[in-house]
């Protein structure tokens, strides 16, 4: 009889889902101007890579990737775009996600401010996992070619 491992470990399912979402957000948003646009535009000033590269050095640090990913995820869930996420916005009716919300709500006020989300991302280290996989030359940064290769490994080559 097969057992449902995801059901046995719901927090693992949430973490895997968050990692998968973050990977797709990074891959899609860093290589295009719009995360739903599948055309690679790594040299476009309006592209995600340039938005993520806040110090404009042509490469992304782990912190730049973290802040960019948190912003992508946060903004996708902050339905009223007020810079604060409520439990309802985070969980979307899925009570299993409330524990994840509570980990981010460090001051316990029932709201996750973007700063709390960024701090959680730095502690949790989703960007660390992504950097380890995408940083092929192991210099601690992602250049445009590495982002393109990472995107292609997740989504396939650009149309």
C-alpha positions in Angstrom: 0.0 0.0 0.0 1.4 3.4 -1.0 1.5 6.1 1.7 1.0 9.7 1.1 4.3 11.2 2.3 3.1 14.8 1.7 0.1 14.1 4.0 2.4 12.7 6.7 4.6 15.8 6.5 2.4 18.8 5.7 5.2 21.3 6.7 7.5 19.7 4.2 4.9 20.1 1.5 4.6 23.8 2.2 8.3 24.3 2.2 8.7 22.4 -1.1 5.8 24.4 -2.6 7.5 27.7 -1.4 10.8 26.6 -2.9 9.1 25.7 -6.2 7.3 29.0 -6.3 10.5 30.8 -5.5 12.4 29.0 -8.2 9.7 29.9 -10.8 9.5 33.4 -9.6 13.3 33.8 -9.8 13.6 32.2 -13.2 10.6 33.9 -14.8 10.9 37.4 -13.2 14.7 37.8 -13.4 14.8 37.0 -17.1 11.8 38.9 -18.3 10.1 42.2 -17.7 6.9 40.3 -16.7 6.9 37.0 -14.8 4.3 35.6 -17.1 6.2 36.6 -20.3 8.2 33.6 -21.5 10.5 35.6 -23.8 14.0 36.0 -22.3 15.0 39.6 -22.1 18.2 39.5 -20.1 19.6 42.7 -21.6 16.4 44.8 -21.3 16.7 47.6 -18.8 13.0 46.9 -17.8 13.8 43.2 -17.2 13.7 41.6 -13.8 17.5 41.1 -13.7 18.1 44.8 -13.7 15.4 45.4 -11.1 17.0 42.8 -8.9 20.5 44.1 -9.4 20.0 47.0 -7.0 23.7 48.1 -6.9 23.9 47.9 -10.8 27.1 45.8 -10.8 25.8 43.3 -13.4 25.5 40.4 -11.0 23.2 39.4 -8.3 24.2 38.7 -4.7 22.4 36.3 -2.5 20.8 39.2 -0.7 19.6 40.8 -3.9 18.1 37.5 -5.0 16.5 37.1 -1.5 14.9 40.6 -1.6 13.7 40.2 -5.2 12.1 36.8 -4.4 10.5 38.0 -1.3 9.1 41.0 -3.1 7.7 38.7 -5.9 6.0 36.3 -3.5 4.9 39.1 -1.1 3.4 41.2 -3.9 1.6 38.2 -5.4 -0.2 37.6 -2.1 -0.7 41.2 -0.9 -4.0 41.5 -2.6 -4.7 45.1 -1.6 -1.0 46.1 -2.2 -0.7 48.0 1.1 2.7 46.5 2.0 1.2 44.4 4.8 0.0 40.9 4.5 -2.9 39.6 6.6 -3.4 35.9 7.6 -6.2 35.8 5.0 -4.0 37.1 2.2 -1.2 34.6 3.1 -3.3 31.5 3.7 -5.9 32.0 1.0 -8.3 29.8 3.0 -5.7 27.1 3.6 -5.4 26.7 7.3 -2.2 24.6 6.9 -0.4 27.8 5.8 -1.1 29.7 9.0 2.0 28.2 10.7 4.2 29.6 7.9 2.5 33.0 8.4 3.2 32.9 12.1 6.9 32.3 11.5 7.1 35.5 9.4 5.0 37.6 11.9 7.9 38.1 14.2 6.2 40.9 16.3 3.0 38.9 16.7 0.7 41.6 15.6 -1.3 39.5 13.1 0.3 41.3 10.1 3.4 40.5 8.1 5.1 43.7 7.0 7.4 43.4 3.9 10.4 44.1 6.2 9.4 41.0 8.3 9.1 38.9 5.2 12.5 40.0 3.9 14.1 39.3 7.3 12.5 35.9 7.3 13.8 35.2 3.8 17.3 36.1 4.9 17.1 33.7 7.9 15.3 30.9 6.1 17.6 31.0 3.1 15.5 30.0 0.0 17.9 32.2 -1.9 20.8 30.1 -0.6 19.4 27.0 -2.2 18.7 28.7 -5.5 22.1 30.3 -5.6 23.8 27.0 -4.9 22.1 25.5 -7.9 22.3 28.4 -10.3 25.8 29.8 -9.5 27.7 27.5 -11.8 31.1 29.3 -11.5 30.7 29.3 -7.6 31.7 32.9 -7.2 28.7 33.7 -4.9 26.9 35.8 -7.5 24.6 35.2 -10.5 25.3 36.7 -13.8 22.9 37.0 -16.7 24.1 33.8 -18.3 23.6 31.8 -15.1 20.1 33.2 -14.7 19.3 32.3 -18.3 20.7 28.8 -17.8 18.7 28.4 -14.6 15.5 29.6 -16.3 16.0 27.2 -19.2 16.6 24.3 -16.8 13.2 25.1 -15.2 11.0 26.2 -18.1 12.9 25.1 -21.2 14.5 27.4 -23.7 12.9 30.7 -24.6 10.4 30.8 -27.5 
